[in-house]
Amino acid sequence: METGKEWRDSQSGTAVSTFGIMYGQPIALGDYDIYVKYVLTGSPMYGAGVRRGWRLEKIGVYEVSSLIETEEGIETLYDEMEKMMNDYVFVDPMGNIHEMQVQASTFTTSTCLDWRIFTSEDYPGLNHKVGYFNYRSFVAPLVGDITKVFASFKAEGVGDLILDLRYNGGGSTEALDTLVGLLVPEKLDGDIFSVLTHNSNLSDLDEKSRYSVSDHTLSLNRIFIIIGNGTASASEVLINGLRSGIGVSNVITVGEVTFGKPNGMYVFAYPQGPDSDYYSKADYVFLPICFYTCNKDGEQIPDYGFVPSHSVPDDLYHDWGVDERLINDCLTYITKGHFLPDTEVTKCGNMCSGRKGLQIIREENAPGYGKLYRETSGMKKKF
């Protein structure tokens, strides 16, 4: 359940009274220091110059290395993060120290964390352009974030795509359909992408979702998808559908095991508005689990998540770009036709502090994380 305002804000890209930053810990590498996972564009932290890969050294008057040693310290850390204004000290990957005072605010942001086009100037050995699209959330009213980027990819003649869904917890089936339609070859138009199934009481709502291929599709016969524990719901539906559409071997996943959430939900407003403005007056929005999904071959999303083709822990030591380990591994495969063993690459572990401590709450561990939803405006007579 959400308040109506929370729902409307999320659908408009409005972040309310926040710093626009998400933290993580590279625990898989034995490092409990706290690093910046991502920063939302338009946010106070983004405006202050903070970027992915920076280490949080100090917050308020507290050294973070001391706070992560005890449960009491972790609670103090959370309290400091909740303050609407605070002093911060960050250390960037080059060792430069950044001191700042930042105030939380309300701002409008994008569902795209980063996008770019790689060429041989960026990564020697590339013989064609490679698009990179880091997509954070499937939001139907904000599909322009997708179409604008892919228009650039199409105009520049991108031949391969790295789709980064490592922090994408899902969202709208409408936005999902838009993205899929910009990926696949035209020959899949009208073919089954996914199947929604309900219990026996609502079996008349079972539905086959079909590819609607855009005129601006990249017509990819293979796709590289960066995944992680935060890849959930709609993101997993995309992976599952593509596996039966272009073939399992052509959906090359890099990163960590996904969340594993095969179910979806409808979005009900209370009170309901007219179909044309269904959520405008809602005080509350309810999202009960109502259906499961599978691909055209009847394969469901595993409860334990999708295991990546190439397992690599998240690289919290670098900003987006060719130096980021997972992106680099995809580019290596594109140029060499295979992944390199760890002995032949620069490991993130070389930057690992090895500091021990306690784990902070991860975004994907929050209650209700992971969504695949369909709006119910225009469907009221069916329920």
N, C-alpha and C positions, 0 to 999 in steps of 0.2 A: 504494500500500500504506500502511496505517496500523497502529499497534499496536491490539490489542483495547481497551485502556484509552482510547486517543485516540478510538476510535469510540464507546465507551459514554459518554464524557464529552460528546462532541458531541451525542449523542442525548438527553442529559438537560439540556442547556443549561449545562453546567459549564465554566467557563473556568479554566484551571489556571495559577497563578503568573504572573499578567499584570496590566497596568495597565488593560486594557480600553479602549484608545484607538487610533484609526487616524488617520494623518496623510496629507496630500496637498499638492500644489503647483498653483496655478492657472497652469500653464505656457502654456495656450492664450491667456492674457492677458498673457504676457510677464513673469510674476511667479514667481520661484523661491523666495520665502519659504515657510516651512513652516507650514501651518494644520491645525487639527483638522477631519478629515472627519466623524467621529462618535465618540461615547463610549457604551459599553455601560452600560445600567442595572444598578445593583448593583455596579459596578466601583469600585476605589479613586479613579480620576480623576473618575467621576461624583459620588462622595461628596465629593470636594474642590471640586466646583462647576464643573469644566471643561466647556465646551460647544462644540459645533460653531461654527466661525467664529473661534475664538481663534487668534492667531498665537503660535507657539513662539519666544520671544525668547532664552531662555537655558536650557541644560541642564547640570547640574553647574556647573563653573567656566567653561564655554565659551559665547561668543556664537554663536548659530546662524548669523547672517549671515556670520561668518568661516568656519565649518565647511563651508558649502555651496560655498565657492570652489574647493576642491581635492579630489582623490580621497582624499588622506590625511585631510582634514577630514571627509569623508563616512564613512570607516571609523571615525573617532573618534566621530562622531554615533551610528552603529549600536552601538558599544561602550557608550556612555552610556545608550542606550535599553534595552540588555540588563541593566543593573544592576537588582537587586531593590529598591533604594531609591535615590532621587536627589532633588536639588533642581531645581525648575523655575520659570521665570518666563514667564508668558503675558501677552499683551495682547489684551483683548477688543475687539469692534468699536467700542466707544465710546471706546477709547483708555485704558481703566483697566488698571493693571498689577496682576497677581496673582502673588505669590510664595508658593511652597509646597514642602513636602517630602512626597513620596508614596512609599508602599511597595506593591509588587506583592502580590497575594493571589489565593486561589482563591475563586470566587464563582459563583453561579447567576444567569443573565441571561435575557433574553427574545429571541425572534427578531424582535420588533417594535422598531424604533428610535424611532418616534414615531407617534402617531395623534391626530387631533383632528377637530372638526366646525366648519367655517367658516360664518358667517352674515353678514348684511348689516352687523352691528356690527363684524365683522372686516374685511370688504371691501365697501365701499359699491357698490351696484348688484346684488348677489346677490338674486334673488327666490326662492331656495330654498336649503336646506342642502346643503353640499358636504362629503363625507367625505374625509379624507386618511389614508392608511395607508402607512407606510414599513416595508417588509418586507425583512429582511436575509437570511433563509435558510429554505428549505423543509425542515423537520424534522418527520417524522411524529409522534413522541411529544409534540411541542409544538404540535399543531394548535389547542390551546386558546387560544394567542396570537392565532390568526385568528378563531375562532368568538366569543370574548368581544367583540372589537372590532366585528365585523359585527352582533352582537346589538344593540349600542348604536346602530350606524348604522341598523339596521332600526327600532328603537324610536323614533328621532328623526326618521324620515322623510327620510333623505338621498336627494336626487334626482340627484346627480352624484358621481362618485368620482375622486379623484386617487390612483392606485396608484404608489407610488415604489419602483422596483426598480433604481435606479441602482447600488447596491452589493450587489445580490443575485446571488451566483454560482451559484444553483441549489440542488439537493438532491433530496428524495424525491418520487417520482411520487404517493405517497399524499397528501402535504401539498398538492401541486399540484392534485390532483383536488378536495380540500376547498375550496381557495380559488376555483377556477373555478366550482364549484357554488354559490358565494355571490354570483357576479357576474352570471350570464347570465339571460335570460328563461326562464320555465318551458317555453316552446315548444321549446327546444333539448334538453329532457330526453330522453336515449336516442340523440341524434344523435351522429355521430362527432366527437370532439374532436381526436384524434391517432392516428397509426398507427406502431407499432413494427415495424421490419423488420430481419431478421438475414441472415446469409449462407446459402448453400444447405444447409450442414450443420445449421443450426438453424432452418430455415424453419418448422418446426412450432411454434416459439415466437412467430412473427409474431402481432401482436395489435392489435385496434382498441380504443382507449380511448374510452369514450363519456361524454358529459356526464351527471352525476348531480346534478341540480339540487336544492338544499336547499329545504326549506319556508321558510327564512329568507332566501332570495336577495333581493338588491336589484333584480333584474330589469332590469339596465341595458341600454339599447339602444346606448349609447356609453360609452367609458371613456377617461380620460386616463392615460397611463402615462409616468412619468418614467424615462428610460433613460440609460445611459452605458457606458463601456468595461468596467465591472464587471458589467454585466447579461449573464448567461451561462446556457447550458444550460436548466435547468427554467424559468427566467424567459423565455427565448427561445421555448420550447415554448408557454408561455402566450400570448405575443404571436402566434405563428404560428397557434395553434389558434383564437384569437379572431378573427383576420383572416378566416378562412373561416367562422366561426360567426356573428358579428354584422356582418361586412363590413369591408373594409380602411379605408374612409373613417370608420368609427365607432371605430376603434382609433387614437386620436390620441396619437402619441408625441412627447415633448419632451425634448431633451437632446443627447446625443452618440451616435455609432454604437456598437452593442452588440458584445460580445466575438466572437460567431460560433463557436458550438460545437454542431454538429448531432447529435453522437453521445451515446449513453448507456451505462450500465454496470450490471452486476449486482454485488451485495455478497456475497462469499463469506467465511465464517468458517473459521479454522483454529486449533485443532481445532473441529469443529462440535458444537454442543449439540443438544438435542431441539428440534423445531419450535417448541414453546411458549417456549423460552428459547435460541434459536439462537446468539446472540452472547455469552452470559453467560460462557462459559469460553474464548473465543477469545483466543489470544495475538497473532494477526495477523488483519487484515481486508484482503482483496484486492478491488480494484474495476477489473477489466479492461474495456476498451471492447468492447461486444458488439452494439450495435444502433444504428440510425439512426432518426430520427423525421421524419414529415411531417404536414401537416394533411390534412383530408378531401379537399382538392383536389389532393393529391399534391405540394404545395409544401414544400420543405425549408427549414430555416434557412440563410441564405446563409453561406458560409464567412467572408465579410468582415463579417458582422453585419447587423443591420437599421439602415437609415438613418432617422433620426427625421423625423417630419412637420415638425417645427419645430426647427432646429438652434440649440442654445444651449450654451455651455461651462458646466461645473459651477460653481456659485456657492459658493466656500469662504469667503466673507466674511460670511455670515449664518447664524444658527441656523434650524432648521425654523420655518416660519411664513409669513405673507403677505409679508414683506420678502425672503424667499429668492427669487432670480430665477426659477427654473424653476417653483416653486409659483405665484408671482405671474403668470407667463405663462399657466398653466392657468386661473387664476381670471379673467384678462383675457378669454380666449377664451370662458369660460362666460358672462360678462356682456355681451360685445360681439359674439360670434359670429366673431371673427377675432383673430389675433395682431397686436400692434403692431410696427412696424418699430423697429429699435434707436434710431433718432433720436428716438423718442417715449417711450422708457422710460429709467429711471435705470440706467445700465450699471454692472455690477460693476467695470468698468475704472476708474471714478471712485475706487475704493478700492485700486486696484492700486499696489503700491510700485514696480514696474518693476525690482526688484532682479534682477540676473543671477546665475547660479550653475550648479550641477550638479543633475541630477535624482536623487532618491532612488528606491529600489525601490518600485514600485507594487504594491498588493495583488494586482491582476489579472495581474501579471507573474510571480507565484510559480509554481513547477512544480506542475502538477496542478490549477490553478485552473479552476473551472467543473465542476459535477456535475449529471447527471441520472441518478439511480440507482433501482433496484428491489431490494428485499431478496429473498433467495432462500430464506428459511425457508418450508417447505411446498412447495418446488420441487425438492428434491434429486433426486427420481426423474427429472426432466426433463433432467439434465445428465450 
